[in-house]
Amino acid sequence: MTYFLVTFVFMAVVIAIMAIGVIFGRRAIKGSCGGAANNADCVCVEKCDKRKKMEAEAHLNQGS
């Protein structure tokens, strides 16, 4: 039970720190440009190579 409580408190502290960072930083927590939903809008300032390739392929497929 002690391990569970220590782990729970540690995870709660980590989540609280992330929440405080989002509140004061005004930036959303975001994933990679590839992401699970590949057709979603990319929120990256500079798109990664994987996202650029996916967008180029999508553009080529639309032209066909």
C-alpha distances in whole Angstrom, upper triangle without the diagonal:
4,5,5,6,9,10,11,12,14,15,16,18,20,21,22,24,26,27,28,30,32,33,35,36,37,36,35,32,34,34,36,40,39,36,35,38,41,44,42,43,43,41,42,44,46,45,44,46,44,45,48,49,48,50,53,52,52,55,57,56,57,60,61
4,5,5,6,9,10,11,12,14,15,17,18,20,21,23,24,26,27,29,30,31,33,34,36,35,34,31,33,33,36,39,39,36,36,39,41,44,42,43,42,41,41,43,45,44,43,45,44,44,48,49,48,50,53,52,52,55,57,56,57,61,62
4,6,5,6,8,10,10,12,14,15,16,18,20,21,23,24,26,27,29,30,32,33,34,33,32,29,30,30,33,36,36,33,33,36,38,41,39,41,39,38,38,41,42,41,40,42,40,41,45,45,44,46,49,49,49,52,54,53,54,58,58
4,6,5,6,9,10,10,12,14,15,16,18,20,21,22,24,26,27,28,30,31,32,32,30,27,29,28,31,35,34,31,31,34,36,39,37,38,37,36,37,39,41,40,39,41,39,40,43,44,43,45,48,47,47,50,52,51,52,56,56
4,5,5,6,8,10,10,12,14,15,16,18,20,21,22,24,26,27,28,30,31,31,29,27,29,29,32,36,36,33,32,35,38,40,38,39,38,36,37,39,41,41,40,42,41,41,44,45,44,46,49,49,48,51,54,53,54,57,58
4,5,5,6,9,10,11,12,14,15,17,19,20,21,23,25,26,27,28,30,29,28,25,28,28,31,34,35,32,32,35,37,40,37,38,37,35,35,38,39,39,38,40,39,40,43,44,43,45,48,48,48,51,53,52,53,56,57
4,6,5,6,9,10,11,12,14,15,17,18,20,21,23,24,26,27,28,27,26,23,25,25,27,31,31,28,28,31,33,36,34,35,34,32,33,35,36,36,35,37,36,36,40,41,39,41,44,44,44,47,49,48,49,53,54
4,5,5,6,9,10,11,12,14,15,16,18,20,21,22,24,25,27,26,24,22,24,24,27,31,31,28,27,30,33,35,33,34,33,31,32,35,36,36,35,38,36,36,40,41,39,41,44,44,44,47,49,48,49,52,53
4,5,5,6,9,10,10,12,14,15,16,18,20,21,22,24,25,25,24,22,24,25,28,32,32,29,29,32,35,37,34,35,34,32,32,34,36,36,36,38,37,37,41,42,41,42,46,46,45,48,50,50,50,54,55
4,5,5,6,9,10,11,13,14,15,17,19,20,21,22,24,23,22,20,22,23,26,29,30,27,28,30,33,35,33,33,32,30,30,32,33,34,33,35,34,35,38,39,38,40,43,43,43,46,48,48,48,52,53
4,5,5,6,9,10,11,12,14,15,17,18,20,21,22,21,20,17,19,20,23,26,27,24,24,27,29,32,29,30,29,27,27,30,31,31,30,33,32,32,35,36,35,37,40,40,40,42,45,44,45,48,50
4,5,5,6,9,10,10,12,14,15,16,18,20,21,20,19,17,20,21,24,28,28,25,26,28,30,32,30,30,29,27,28,30,32,32,32,35,33,33,37,38,37,38,41,42,41,44,46,46,46,49,51
4,5,5,6,9,10,10,12,14,15,16,18,20,20,19,17,20,21,24,28,29,26,27,29,32,34,31,31,29,27,27,29,31,32,31,34,34,33,37,38,37,38,42,42,42,44,47,47,47,50,52
4,5,5,6,9,10,11,13,14,16,16,18,17,16,14,17,18,21,24,25,23,24,26,28,30,28,28,26,24,24,26,28,28,28,31,30,30,33,35,34,35,38,39,38,41,43,43,44,47,48
4,5,5,6,9,10,11,12,14,15,16,15,14,12,15,16,20,23,24,21,22,24,26,28,25,26,24,22,23,25,27,27,27,30,29,29,32,34,32,34,37,38,37,39,42,41,42,45,47
4,5,5,6,9,10,10,12,14,15,15,15,13,17,19,22,25,27,24,25,27,29,31,28,27,26,24,24,26,28,29,29,33,32,31,34,36,35,36,39,40,39,41,44,44,44,47,49
4,5,5,6,9,10,11,12,14,14,14,12,16,18,21,24,26,24,25,27,29,31,27,27,25,22,23,24,26,27,27,31,30,30,33,35,34,35,38,39,38,40,43,43,44,47,49
4,5,5,6,9,10,10,12,11,10,9,12,14,17,20,22,20,21,23,25,27,24,23,22,19,19,21,23,24,24,27,27,26,29,31,30,31,34,35,35,37,40,40,40,43,45
4,5,5,6,9,10,10,11,10,9,13,16,19,22,24,21,22,24,26,27,24,23,22,19,20,22,24,25,26,29,29,28,31,33,32,32,35,37,35,37,40,40,40,43,45
4,5,5,6,8,10,11,11,12,15,18,21,24,26,24,26,27,29,30,26,26,24,21,21,22,25,27,27,31,31,30,32,35,34,34,37,39,38,39,43,43,43,45,48
4,6,5,6,8,8,9,9,13,16,19,21,24,22,24,25,27,28,25,23,22,18,18,19,22,23,24,28,28,27,29,32,31,31,35,36,35,37,40,40,40,43,45
4,6,5,5,6,6,7,11,14,17,19,22,20,22,23,24,25,22,20,19,16,16,17,20,22,23,27,26,25,27,30,29,29,32,34,33,34,37,38,37,40,43
4,6,5,8,9,11,14,18,21,23,25,23,25,25,27,28,24,23,22,18,19,20,23,25,26,30,30,28,30,33,32,32,35,37,35,37,40,40,40,43,45
4,6,8,11,12,16,19,22,24,27,25,27,28,29,30,26,24,23,19,20,20,23,25,26,30,31,29,31,34,33,33,36,38,37,38,41,42,41,44,47
4,5,8,10,13,16,19,20,24,22,25,25,26,27,24,22,20,16,16,16,19,21,23,27,27,25,27,31,30,30,33,35,34,35,38,39,38,41,43
4,7,10,12,16,18,20,23,21,24,24,25,25,21,19,18,14,15,15,19,21,23,26,27,24,27,30,29,28,31,33,32,33,36,37,36,39,41
4,7,9,12,15,16,19,18,20,20,21,22,18,16,15,11,12,12,16,17,19,23,23,21,23,26,25,25,28,30,29,30,33,34,33,36,38
4,6,10,13,14,17,15,17,17,19,19,16,14,13,10,11,13,16,17,18,22,21,19,22,25,23,23,27,28,27,28,31,32,31,34,36
4,7,10,13,15,13,15,16,17,19,15,15,13,10,11,14,16,16,17,21,20,18,21,24,22,23,26,27,26,28,31,31,31,34,36
4,7,9,11,9,12,13,14,15,12,12,10,8,8,12,13,13,14,17,16,15,18,20,19,19,22,24,23,25,28,28,28,31,33
4,7,8,6,9,11,11,14,11,11,9,9,9,12,13,12,12,15,13,12,16,18,16,17,21,21,21,23,26,26,26,29,31
4,5,5,9,10,10,13,11,11,8,9,8,11,11,9,8,11,10,9,13,14,13,15,18,18,18,20,23,23,24,27,28
4,6,9,9,8,10,9,8,5,7,6,10,9,7,7,9,8,6,9,11,10,11,14,15,15,17,19,20,21,23,25
4,7,8,6,9,9,10,8,10,10,14,13,9,8,9,6,6,10,10,8,10,13,14,13,16,18,18,19,22,24
4,5,6,9,8,10,9,11,11,15,15,12,11,13,10,9,13,14,12,13,17,17,16,19,21,20,21,25,26
4,6,9,9,12,12,14,15,19,19,16,15,16,13,12,16,16,13,15,18,18,17,20,22,21,22,25,26
4,6,6,9,10,13,14,18,18,15,15,17,13,12,15,15,12,13,17,16,14,17,20,18,19,22,23
4,6,8,9,12,13,17,16,13,13,13,10,8,12,12,8,10,13,12,11,14,16,15,16,19,20
4,7,9,12,14,17,17,14,15,15,13,10,12,13,9,9,13,12,10,12,15,14,14,17,19
4,6,9,12,15,16,13,14,16,14,11,13,15,11,11,15,15,13,15,18,17,17,20,22
4,6,9,12,13,11,13,15,14,10,12,14,12,11,14,15,13,15,18,18,17,20,22
4,6,9,9,7,10,12,11,8,10,13,11,10,14,15,14,15,19,19,19,21,24
4,7,9,8,11,14,14,11,13,16,15,14,17,19,18,19,22,23,22,25,27
4,5,6,8,12,12,10,11,15,14,14,17,19,18,19,22,23,23,26,28
4,6,9,13,14,12,13,16,17,15,18,20,20,20,23,25,25,27,29
4,6,10,12,10,10,13,14,14,15,18,19,19,21,23,23,25,28
4,7,8,6,6,10,11,10,12,15,15,16,18,20,20,22,25
4,5,5,6,9,10,11,12,14,16,17,19,20,21,23,25
4,5,5,6,9,10,11,12,14,15,17,18,20,21,23
4,6,5,6,9,10,11,12,14,16,17,19,20,22
4,5,5,6,9,10,10,12,14,15,16,19,20
4,6,5,6,9,10,11,12,14,15,17,19
4,5,5,6,9,10,11,12,14,16,17
4,5,5,6,9,10,11,12,14,16
4,5,5,6,9,10,11,13,15
4,5,5,6,9,10,11,13
4,5,5,6,9,10,11
4,5,5,6,9,10
4,5,5,7,9
4,5,5,7
4,5,5
4,6
4
